[in-house]
Amino acid sequence: MTDIHFGTDGWRSKITTTFNFPNVRRAAYGLGLALRRKKKHAKIFVGYDTRFYSDQYAQAAAQVLASLGHRVTLSSKILPTPALSLAVKAQKADAGVMITASHNSGHYNGFKIKLPPGVSAPSSFTQLVEKNIPSEEPEAGADHKIEQKDWLSFYLKAVSAKVNLKAIRQAGLKVAIDSMHGVGENHFENLISGSKTKAKTVAGNRDIFFGGRQPEPIGANLGPLFKAMKVWKADVGFATDGDGDRIGMVDEKGKYVDVHKLHALMLYHLWVNRGMRGAVVKTVSGTLMIQRMAERWGIPLFETPIGFKYIGGVMLKEDVLLGIEESGGIAIKGHLPERDGLLSGLLLLEALVTMKKSVTEAVGFLQKEFGPFYSDRIDLENVPFDRQNAILNRLKKSPPSHIAGHKVTGVQTLDGVKLKLEQGWLLVRPSGTEPLLRLYAEGPSPKELQRLLTAARSLAKL
């Protein structure tokens, strides 16, 4: 039996090799014992995505949890991760299990744990789960009572109530949507199509290998959406990831809009257009545009390590309007302390309708007001863990005074090593779960951004 370790958001591994039925049952048993420390008969919800065997892995986990005396309800159909989280919150469950590997390729699957009120389980809890995972596969008979429920309909109704769908449907826009063969299916299209606005979905059908793509809504993976935008002459395009908790956007010219611009647009819409109030929580890889907006409007700003469980932790303690991370995750006040790709896309569309601007016009306005800033990331593969640690230790002990001609004004070690500059920053951060070193940078122009990324490679000496 392999060791099971929970990373930034759940345990993920390759299907049939290490992510298999015996190990899924072991993980479920560890969770069941951890929950019994507080409640003998916990209320647990189990959901699953479109991946190979996800429904059967979910059934296996549900059986083990029920065998331990817990009250288990299994989703009656495929659903987005935020739908499970919302069910945990609204129906006061003690925990939720989502069988998904999120944005990983179709060769992977995963086991996410959600705790009240729908937040990703913190490290303190997942470590307790790991300690209770047995070394052998537990026995679990199939005769334990497991209820089934449709949380998808409940979720879509709840999301619809949080957005001005009438205004969106009357706007007369052409919207292209890429569900990347994941849990998004045709939900976005069905919600916004109306009297004047028209929407079309690509990759809305189930494909366990996501059409050969990695289901992460970033520019490199959105070829089908770019093609659909051009053919249909769409005004805007949106993409959701494999389990529906992240969002990506494409402008009317068919160009990918980096997620930092989406964060700025979302904050502007919530704060200015909707008049909502509260703090902002961002990860260390977040844009300086958000910092400038917070400074102008007097918004409390919190910064966390990368991983939405850290953002969710702050949202549980503070009055937070917006939680944002670089990988496309956005959490909204009054909904969940967790990401939701569908709600995020709908609110971004609402922002464009309210501002009466195209994507290019809206982004240009924000860049003029709070920028300009340009961001990107490079992933360096096959960097051994000892090499990653050596690079980080060297940067912590002897950080450079200048980077690509820019003075280093500060060093932050909250997550990796972040070098702050007068107009930008550079972050060197290990993956933590694989031999991957990530290099992030933000600069005042595309040219300066590339110079910073080149300098980051030199710092890593790779």
C-alpha positions in Angstrom: 0.0 0.0 0.0 1.3 3.4 -0.9 1.5 6.4 1.4 -1.4 8.9 1.1 -0.6 12.5 1.5 -2.9 15.5 1.2 -1.4 18.5 -0.6 -2.6 22.0 -1.3 -6.2 20.8 -2.0 -6.7 17.1 -1.4 -4.9 13.9 -2.3 -4.2 13.4 -6.1 -2.5 10.5 -7.9 -2.5 8.5 -11.1 -5.6 6.4 -11.7 -5.3 2.6 -11.3 -1.6 2.8 -10.1 -1.8 4.6 -6.8 -5.3 6.1 -7.1 -7.1 2.8 -6.9 -10.0 1.3 -4.9 -7.9 0.0 -2.0 -6.3 3.4 -1.5 -9.6 5.3 -1.9 -11.1 3.1 0.8 -8.1 3.7 3.0 -8.4 7.5 2.6 -12.1 7.3 3.4 -11.4 5.2 6.5 -8.9 7.8 7.7 -11.4 10.5 7.2 -14.1 8.5 9.0 -12.0 7.9 12.0 -10.9 11.6 12.1 -14.5 12.7 12.1 -15.4 10.2 14.9 -13.1 12.0 17.2 -15.8 14.8 17.4 -19.0 13.1 16.3 -19.9 9.4 16.3 -22.4 9.6 13.5 -21.3 12.4 11.3 -23.3 13.7 8.3 -21.1 13.3 5.2 -21.8 14.2 1.6 -19.9 12.5 -1.3 -19.7 13.9 -4.9 -17.8 13.1 -8.0 -16.7 14.6 -11.4 -16.5 13.3 -15.0 -13.2 11.3 -14.7 -12.7 7.6 -15.2 -14.3 5.6 -12.4 -15.1 8.7 -10.4 -18.6 7.6 -9.7 -17.4 4.1 -8.6 -14.6 5.6 -6.4 -17.3 7.8 -4.8 -19.4 4.8 -4.1 -16.5 2.9 -2.5 -15.7 5.9 -0.3 -19.3 6.2 0.7 -19.5 2.6 1.7 -16.5 2.8 3.9 -17.7 5.9 5.6 -21.2 4.3 6.2 -19.5 1.2 7.6 -18.1 3.4 10.4 -21.5 4.5 11.4 -21.7 7.8 9.6 -24.8 9.1 7.8 -23.7 9.3 4.2 -25.4 10.9 1.2 -24.1 10.3 -2.3 -24.7 12.7 -5.2 -27.1 11.2 -7.8 -25.2 12.8 -10.7 -21.9 14.5 -11.8 -21.6 17.9 -10.2 -19.1 20.8 -9.7 -16.9 20.9 -6.6 -18.6 24.2 -5.5 -21.9 22.5 -5.7 -20.8 19.9 -3.1 -19.3 22.7 -1.0 -22.5 24.7 -1.1 -24.5 21.6 -0.1 -22.2 21.1 2.9 -22.8 24.7 3.9 -26.5 25.0 3.3 -27.5 21.6 4.7 -25.1 21.7 7.6 -23.1 18.6 6.8 -20.1 17.7 9.0 -17.9 17.0 5.9 -17.9 16.5 2.2 -15.8 14.3 -0.1 -15.3 15.2 -3.7 -13.7 12.7 -6.0 -11.8 14.9 -8.5 -8.3 15.8 -9.6 -9.5 19.3 -10.5 -7.4 20.7 -13.3 -4.9 17.7 -13.6 -4.9 15.6 -16.7 -7.2 12.7 -17.3 -4.7 10.2 -16.0 -5.2 11.5 -12.5 -8.0 11.5 -9.9 -8.2 12.9 -6.4 -9.9 13.0 -3.0 -10.9 16.4 -1.8 -12.2 17.1 1.7 -14.6 19.9 2.5 -15.5 21.1 6.0 -18.3 23.5 7.2 -19.1 25.9 5.9 -17.9 24.5 2.5 -14.2 25.3 2.9 -11.3 23.1 1.9 -10.0 21.1 4.9 -7.0 22.8 6.5 -3.6 21.1 6.9 -4.3 20.5 10.6 -7.3 18.3 9.7 -5.8 16.5 6.7 -2.8 15.6 8.9 -5.2 14.0 11.3 -6.8 12.1 8.4 -3.3 10.9 7.3 -2.5 9.6 10.8 -5.7 7.5 10.8 -5.2 5.9 7.4 -4.8 2.2 7.9 -1.8 0.3 6.3 -4.2 -2.3 4.8 -7.4 -1.9 2.8 -10.4 -1.8 5.2 -13.4 -4.0 4.7 -16.7 -2.4 3.9 -19.9 -4.3 3.1 -22.3 -3.0 0.5 -25.4 -3.3 2.8 -25.0 -0.1 4.7 -27.6 2.6 4.1 -26.5 5.3 1.7 -28.9 7.9 0.5 -28.7 9.7 -2.8 -29.5 13.3 -3.6 -29.5 15.8 -6.5 -27.4 18.7 -5.3 -26.8 20.0 -8.9 -30.3 21.5 -9.2 -30.0 23.1 -5.8 -26.6 24.6 -6.7 -27.8 26.0 -10.1 -30.8 27.6 -8.5 -28.6 29.2 -5.7 -26.1 30.6 -8.2 -28.9 32.0 -10.4 -30.2 34.0 -7.5 -26.9 35.8 -7.0 -26.6 37.3 -10.5 -28.8 39.6 -12.6 -29.6 37.1 -15.2 -32.3 39.3 -16.7 -29.8 42.1 -17.6 -27.4 39.5 -19.0 -30.1 37.9 -21.2 -31.2 41.3 -22.4 -27.7 42.5 -23.3 -27.6 41.0 -26.7 -24.1 39.5 -26.3 -22.6 36.5 -28.1 -20.9 34.3 -25.5 -18.7 31.3 -26.2 -18.2 28.8 -23.3 -15.6 26.0 -23.0 -16.5 23.4 -20.4 -13.3 21.5 -21.2 -15.3 18.2 -21.1 -15.7 18.7 -17.3 -18.5 19.2 -14.9 -19.5 22.5 -16.4 -21.4 20.7 -19.1 -23.9 23.2 -20.6 -24.9 24.9 -17.3 -23.4 28.4 -18.2 -25.1 28.4 -21.6 -28.5 27.4 -20.2 -28.4 30.1 -17.5 -27.6 33.1 -19.8 -29.3 32.3 -23.1 -32.4 34.4 -23.3 -34.3 36.9 -25.5 -31.2 38.7 -26.9 -28.0 37.1 -25.5 -26.9 33.9 -27.3 -24.4 31.4 -26.0 -22.7 28.3 -27.4 -20.7 25.6 -25.5 -17.7 23.7 -26.8 -16.5 20.6 -25.1 -19.7 20.3 -23.0 -19.8 16.6 -23.3 -18.1 14.1 -21.0 -14.6 12.9 -22.1 -12.5 11.2 -19.4 -9.3 12.4 -21.1 -10.7 16.0 -21.6 -10.2 15.9 -25.4 -6.4 15.4 -24.9 -6.1 18.7 -23.0 -5.3 19.4 -19.4 -8.5 20.8 -18.1 -7.0 24.0 -16.7 -8.5 27.2 -18.1 -5.3 29.0 -19.1 -4.4 30.3 -22.6 -2.2 27.3 -23.6 -5.2 24.9 -23.1 -8.0 26.9 -24.8 -7.5 26.2 -28.5 -11.1 25.0 -29.1 -12.4 28.2 -27.4 -10.2 30.4 -29.5 -11.5 28.7 -32.6 -15.1 29.0 -31.5 -14.7 32.7 -30.7 -13.3 33.4 -34.2 -15.9 31.3 -36.1 -18.8 32.7 -34.1 -17.5 36.2 -33.8 -18.3 36.1 -30.1 -18.1 39.1 -27.8 -16.5 37.2 -24.9 -15.5 33.7 -24.0 -15.3 31.8 -20.7 -13.8 28.5 -19.7 -14.2 26.4 -16.5 -11.8 23.7 -15.3 -12.4 20.0 -14.8 -14.3 20.3 -11.5 -15.8 23.7 -12.1 -14.1 25.8 -9.4 -11.9 27.9 -11.7 -12.5 30.4 -14.4 -10.7 31.7 -17.5 -11.7 34.5 -19.9 -11.1 35.4 -23.6 -11.7 38.9 -25.0 -13.5 39.8 -28.2 -10.3 39.6 -30.2 -9.9 36.0 -29.2 -7.0 36.7 -26.8 -6.7 35.1 -23.3 -7.1 37.6 -20.5 -4.7 36.8 -17.7 -6.4 36.0 -14.4 -5.0 39.0 -12.6 -7.1 41.3 -14.8 -10.1 39.2 -14.0 -9.4 39.8 -10.3 -9.2 43.5 -10.8 -12.4 43.5 -12.8 -14.2 41.5 -10.2 -13.2 43.8 -7.4 -14.2 46.9 -9.3 -17.6 45.3 -10.1 -18.3 44.3 -6.5 -17.0 47.4 -4.9 -18.1 50.1 -7.3 -21.0 48.7 -9.4 -22.6 46.6 -6.6 -21.5 48.7 -3.6 -20.5 45.7 -1.6 -18.0 46.0 1.2 -15.4 43.8 2.9 -11.7 42.9 2.9 -9.7 41.2 0.1 -7.6 38.1 0.5 -5.0 37.3 -2.1 -2.1 34.9 -2.4 1.5 36.0 -2.6 1.3 35.6 -6.4 -1.4 38.2 -6.8 -1.2 41.3 -8.8 -0.2 44.7 -7.6 -3.3 46.1 -9.2 -5.3 44.7 -6.3 -3.0 46.4 -3.8 -3.4 49.7 -5.6 -7.2 49.4 -5.6 -7.2 48.5 -1.9 -5.0 51.5 -1.1 -7.2 53.9 -3.0 -10.5 52.7 -1.5 -9.2 51.8 2.0 -9.9 48.1 1.7 -8.2 45.8 4.3 -5.9 43.5 2.4 -4.7 40.1 3.6 -2.0 38.0 1.8 -1.6 34.2 2.2 0.5 31.4 0.9 -0.7 29.8 -2.3 -3.6 27.4 -1.8 -7.3 28.3 -1.4 -7.4 26.6 2.0 -5.4 29.5 3.3 -7.8 32.0 1.7 -10.7 30.1 3.1 -9.2 30.2 6.5 -9.1 34.0 6.5 -12.6 34.2 5.1 -13.8 32.2 8.1 -12.3 34.8 10.5 -12.7 38.1 8.8 -15.4 40.0 6.9 -14.1 39.3 3.4 -15.6 40.5 0.1 -13.3 38.7 -2.3 -10.8 35.9 -2.1 -8.5 35.4 -5.1 -5.7 33.1 -6.3 -3.5 33.2 -9.4 -4.8 29.9 -10.8 -8.2 31.2 -11.5 -10.0 30.7 -8.2 -12.4 33.4 -7.0 -14.5 33.4 -3.8 -17.4 35.8 -3.3 -18.9 37.2 -0.1 -22.3 35.7 0.7 -21.7 32.5 -1.3 -18.8 30.3 -0.2 -15.3 30.6 1.4 -14.3 28.6 -1.6 -13.8 29.0 -5.4 -16.7 28.8 -7.9 -16.0 29.0 -11.6 -19.6 29.3 -12.8 -20.6 32.1 -10.4 -17.3 33.9 -11.1 -18.0 33.8 -14.9 -21.5 35.0 -14.5 -20.4 38.0 -12.3 -17.7 38.9 -14.7 -20.3 38.9 -17.5 -22.5 41.0 -15.3 -19.7 43.4 -14.9 -19.3 43.9 -18.6 -23.0 44.4 -19.0 -23.1 46.9 -16.1 -20.1 48.9 -17.4 -21.3 48.7 -21.0 -17.8 47.9 -22.1 -16.1 45.2 -24.2 -13.5 43.1 -22.4 -10.7 45.1 -24.0 -12.3 48.4 -23.0 -12.9 47.2 -19.4 -9.3 45.8 -19.0 -7.9 49.0 -20.6 -9.8 51.2 -18.2 -8.5 49.2 -15.2 -4.9 49.2 -16.5 -5.1 53.0 -16.9 -6.5 53.5 -13.4 -4.5 50.9 -11.4 -1.7 49.6 -13.7 -0.2 48.9 -16.0 1.0 45.5 -14.9 1.7 42.3 -16.8 2.1 38.9 -15.2 3.2 35.4 -16.2 4.5 32.1 -14.8 7.1 29.5 -15.9 7.0 26.0 -14.6 10.5 24.3 -14.6 10.0 20.5 -14.6 12.2 17.7 -13.2 13.8 19.9 -10.5 14.6 17.5 -7.6 13.3 18.4 -4.2 16.8 18.8 -2.8 17.7 21.2 -5.6 14.6 23.2 -5.0 15.4 23.6 -1.3 19.0 24.6 -2.1 17.8 27.3 -4.5 15.4 28.7 -1.9 17.9 28.6 0.9 20.4 30.5 -1.3 17.9 33.2 -2.1 16.8 33.6 1.5 20.4 33.9 2.8 21.8 36.1 0.0 19.0 37.8 -2.0 20.1 40.0 -4.9 20.1 43.8 -4.5 18.9 44.2 -8.1 16.9 42.1 -10.6 17.0 42.9 -14.4 17.9 46.5 -13.5 15.2 46.9 -10.9 16.1 47.5 -7.2 14.9 44.9 -4.8 12.9 46.7 -2.1 11.9 43.8 0.0 12.1 40.0 0.5 9.1 37.9 1.5 9.3 34.3 2.5 5.6 33.5 3.2 5.6 30.9 0.4 8.8 30.4 -1.5 10.9 33.6 -2.0 9.3 36.7 -3.3 11.6 39.6 -4.3 9.6 42.9 -4.2 10.6 45.6 -6.7 9.6 49.3 -7.1 7.3 48.4 -10.0 6.7 44.7 -9.9 7.9 41.5 -8.2 9.4 38.1 -8.8 8.5 34.8 -6.9 10.4 31.5 -6.8 8.3 28.8 -5.4 8.4 25.0 -5.3 5.4 22.9 -6.2 5.6 21.0 -2.9 4.0 17.9 -4.4 6.1 17.2 -7.5 9.6 18.0 -8.8 8.5 21.3 -10.2 9.8 24.8 -9.6 7.5 27.7 -10.4 8.8 31.1 -11.4 6.2 34.0 -11.2 6.8 37.6 -12.2 4.9 40.8 -12.7 6.2 43.9 -14.4 5.1 47.3 -15.8 5.3 46.2 -19.4 5.4 43.0 -21.5 9.1 43.7 -22.2 10.0 44.1 -18.5 8.0 41.0 -17.6 10.1 38.9 -20.0 13.3 40.4 -18.6 12.1 39.5 -15.1 11.3 35.9 -16.1 14.7 35.5 -17.8 16.3 36.8 -14.6 14.3 34.3 -12.6 15.8 31.5 -14.6 19.2 32.8 -13.9 18.5 33.0 -10.2 17.5 29.3 -10.3 20.6 28.6 -12.4 18.6 26.3 -14.7 
